Amino acid sequence: MAPEFVLGFAAGQKVEAKRSVETFREHGHTTWTIRHGFYANMGGFHLKTPDHQRSFPINAKQLLYLVKHEYIEYPAFSDKDVWDKSKADGFQKLFTCIQTGWFIVQCLGRAIQRLPVTTLELSTLCFVFCTLVMYYQWANKPLDVESPTVLSSDTTMEVIIQNAVDRGEDKAAAPYCQTPLDFIDDQSPSWLINVQPHLRFRRGPPERPLPRFTNDRFPVIAASFDAVFFFFVSMTYCSLHFVAWNFEFPTHTEHVLWRASSVMLLSTALVFWMCETYQDGVRLGRWKRWYKRIFPNRAERAYRMRSSNEVRKKEMFVPVWEMVVMIPVTVLYSLARSYIIIEIFLSQRSQPKGVFDTVEWSRFIPHF
């Protein structure tokens, strides 16, 4: 339905894995790779303490914290060990890429020979485009890992938390939402933490600590090449629907609705990007840093005036204004996307006769 959102999660997971590599290597762990980062952030490592009967998942930030404070040893888990747990089939991926590549060549051949392309073929091409980029983002992510790697600690969770409080980490004393190590990283922003409480949905799974990560963390890509790359990919995906701007449709109304839906897809995607770019800057303190550089004398006064609201703003990781804007944007996007999906099949009832013609490959392939 919305492959660009799945692509967004894939891009965010890759960025988090790359950040973990940088952080681990800053602490002298040069054998940590992006595969380790993917594996840890998907819940591949579990922590077992004497005061917990069941192990619970830890991500890369939490694992580094435990290693740094000598609660556990750095895992002797090589890059090959991580990949050995993956169920990914290289031949299957290669075969899929060959199939999709041949489909793309077919569509290009039809366009060059000015043969009609159906909306079904165009929409499939859009999905193929996102799928290939998603393969690239998840190239180092283990697939279908069934059993985690359990890391045991001789220190109880109670002692770990008390030591954190003694070091001034007050968040450690607060009740946790997912695992006892939420004070290190609580997986926010996520659907479970930041959206469900506002919508009053049931917050599952019910077990605490969580037996697995919910895999619903929103991507925080920040200002980087990955963000620019994802922006152009998502805009390209939405813009590909404009290729059908002058296609033949069974009725004029369907033609107009397709054009309107294409414009709506691109417009809502742009609004989403503007909102997320601004809020991402707020989350990471980017705008505050820029403000201090531009207005160094005013920055301190502005900070004092806003200090009373800082705690409340940090607690509301998804602010009210963003929800107010994003709800109608999401509704409009869903309507446009739903119509395009429906029209893909409705338009099959009446097609120009040229869709049944095949590409004359003899015009492209040298022959005698």
N, C-alpha and C positions, 0 to 999 in steps of 0.2 A: 504493500500500500504506500509506504513512504521510505524508500531505500536510502534516501539521503540522511534520515535520522539514524538509521543503523550505521551508516558510514560515519556519522558524527561520533557515535559511541566508539567505533573502531579507531578513529583518529585520536580521540581523547585517551583511550587505553594505551595507544602507542606512545603518546606524549608522556603519560605517567611512567611508562616503562623506561623511556629514555632519561627522564628526570632521576629515576632510581639509580640508573647506571652512573650518572654524574655524581650523585650524593654518595654512593658507596665508594667510588674511586677517590673522592675527596677524603674519605676516612681510611684509605689505604687498601681497600678490597678490590684489587684490579681484576680479579677473575669473575666479578659480577657482570653479567651481560644482559642485553635487552630481553633475552629469553627468560632469564631469571626474574626480571622485572614483571613480565607478563605472568609468569607462573605464580609469583608471590601475590600480585594484585588480584588474581582470579581466585585466590584462596588455596593455592597449592601447598603452602606451608601451614601446619597447625601447631599450636603450642599446648603442651601438657604440663600442668603444674600439680604439686602434691595435694592441693586443696580443691582441685576440680576433677571429678570422676571422668569427665568427657573432655577431649581436646576441642579447641575452637580455632577458627582461621585467623591468621595474621597477615597483613599486607607488607609491602616492602619497607614503608616508614616504620611500622611497628617492629619488624624484624631487626632493622638497623638499630633502633633504640635499645632493644634487648641485648644485642651484641655489644653495643657501645658501653653499656653499663654492666657487662659481664654476667648477665643472667643466663645466657646461653652462649654456646660457641658458634662462630661463623660456620654455616652449614657446608660440609664437604660434599657439595652437590654440583658436579660439573655441568657445563653447557650440554654435553652429550647425554648426561643423565636426565636433564630436563626434557630434551627432545625425545628420549626413549619412552617417556610416559605419554607422548602424544600419539593419537590414533590417526593422525593426518596421513593420507595416502598421496604420495607425490605423483604417482602415475595417474590417479583420478583427477588431480588438479591439472596436470598437463593435458589430459584428454579433454577436460572441460574448457581449458583455455584455447585449445585447437578448434573445438566446436564453435565457441563464441567468436573466435577470430575469423572462421570461415563465414559465419553469419554476417559479421561486419563487412567483410569483403563483398558478399552478395548484395548488401544494401548499397554499398558504394558503387558497385557495378551497375545496379539499376538506376541510380541517380545519374551516373555518367552517360548512360544510354537513354536517359529521359523516360524510363519506364516507371509507371505509377508504383508508389509504396503505400501499403495500407497503414492505418493507425495502429493496428496490432503489431506490425513489424516495427514501426517507429517506437512504440512503447516498450517493446522487447529490447530494442537497441538502447533505450534509456536505462533499463534495468541492467543490461549487460555492461554498460559503461560504469555504473555504480559497483557492480559485482567485481569487475577487474580491479578497480581502485581499492575495494575492500580487501581483496586478496593481497594486494600490495601492503596495506596497513597491518594485516594480520599474518604476514608471511612468517614471523617468528613466534607466533602465539601457539602454545600447545593446544591440541584439540581433544575434547572428550576424555579428560583426565578423570579416572574413576576413584583412585585412592590417593589421599594426600600424603605428604612427607611430614611426619610428626617429629617435632623438636621438643625434647624434654628439658625441663628446668628443675633444679633442686630447690629453687626459691619459690615460696608460695606467692600466689597472686596478692594476698593481703600485704605481704612484706614489700612487694614491688610497688604497690599503690602507696603505702605509707612512706617509702623512700622518696617517691615522686612528690608527695605533699611536703615532706621535709626540705626538698630542694626548691620549694616555692611554686610547684605546679598545682595550683588550687583546683584545676579542673579534674584532677585525679580523684578528689574526694566526692565529686558529684556522682549521682547514680548514672550508670551507663545505659545506653539504648540498645547496642548491638553486642559488643564484647567488653570485657573489663579494660581493654586497652584503647577505648574510645578517646581517652584524654590525649593520646598521641595522634590519632587520626580517626575521625568518626565516619569516614566515607562520605562526607557531605561535600557538595550538594548532591542529594539523591532524592528519588521518588519517595522512599521510605521515610527519610528524615525530614525533608523540607516541603513536601507536597501533601502527602497523605494526612498529616495532622490538620492542615487547613481544610481539607475536603471531608474530614471525619470518617475516612475509610478505616477498615480494620487493618491493623499493622501486623502483618505476618512475615515470616513464620513465627509461631508463638514461642518456640524454645529460646531460652537465654542462658548462656551466650549462644549466638547464632551458630548452627551447625555448618553453615556455608554463607558466603557473601551473596547478597541478593542480586548483584550484577546490574543494578539500576542507577549507578552513579552517573550524574551528568558530567559531560566532558568539560574540563577546564583547560583549554588549549593555550590560552594566553597569547601575547604578541610574539609570534615566531613564524618561521617558514611554514610550519605545519598548519598554522591558522590561515595563512594566505593561501596555501595549497588547498585546504578544505573549502575555503570561500569560493575559489574559482571552480572547484569540482561541483559544489552544490549549485552555483549559478549556471554552470554549463548544463547540468542535469535539467534544471527548470527551463532553460532556454531552448533545449532540444525540442520541446513541444511546439515551439514556434515554427519548426520545419513544416508542420501540417497546416500552416496559416492559409495556404491556397490549395489545399487538397480538395478533392471532390467528396462531398458528404451527401447522404440520401436526401436531406432537406436543408433549406437555408437556415432554419432555426438551429439545427444541430451544428451547422458551420459557425454561426455566431456564438453559440454557447462554448464551443471548443476554443475559439479565440479569446473569449472572456475568461475562461478557466485558465488558459495559458498565461494571460496577463496577471490573473489573481495568484497563480503559483509563484511567479517571479516577484510580485509585489510583496506578498506575505513573507517570502524568504528574505527579502531585503530588510523588512521591518524587524523580523526575528534577529537578523545579524546585527542591526543597529542597537537593539535592546541588549543583546547578549554581549556585544563589544563594550558597551558602556558599563553594564553590571559586572562584567569580568574585570574591568579596570578598577571598580570599587572593591571587589573581593580581594584583589591582589595589591591594592594600595597604589595602583599606577597613577591615577589622577592626582592623588595627594602628593606623590613625589614630583610630578610635573608642576603642580601648583607651587610647591616650595622652591623649585628651581626658578620659576618665572617671577614669583612674588615672595622673596625670602623674608621681607619685613612683615607682610600681612599674614604669612602662614601660621606663625605662633599664635596670633590673636584669634584667627579663625579656628584653630585647633581648640583653644580654651573655650570658645563659644559653643562648640559642637561636642565637647567632651562628655556632656551629660547624656547625649543620645547615642554615643558610640557603642556602648554595650548592647543597647536594644537593637541597633542596626546590625551588629554582628550576629546576634541571635536569629534575626530574620534574614537568613541567607538568600531566600527568594522573597524580595520585598513585595508589598501590596501593589505598588504601581506596576510592577512587571506582570503580576498576575492579571491585573485589570486590562493591560494592553494585550497580553498574550492569549487570553481567553477568546476575544473576538477574532484575533489573527488565526488562532487554531481552528475556530469554527469555519472561517472563510476558506482556509487552506483545505480542510476536510471536505467541504462542499465541492470545491474545484477539483480536488483529487478524485473524489467519488464519481463526479460526472465523467471525467476522463476515462476512468476504469470502465464505467458503464458504456460509454460511447464506443470504446474499443470494440465491443461485441455487437452493439446495435448497428454500427456502420458496416458490418459484414453482410448485412442483408441486401445491400446494393453497392456494387463495386464497379469501377470502370473495367472494360474488357482487357485493358493492358496489364492488369495485375496477374493474369494467367500466362503472360509471356515470360520466357526465361532469358537470362542474360546470355548474349552471344560471346562466350569466352574466346572464340577464335579471333575476335577483334583486339584482344589484349595479349594473348599468348603467341609468341613468334612460331610460325609453322611454314611448311613448304607446300 
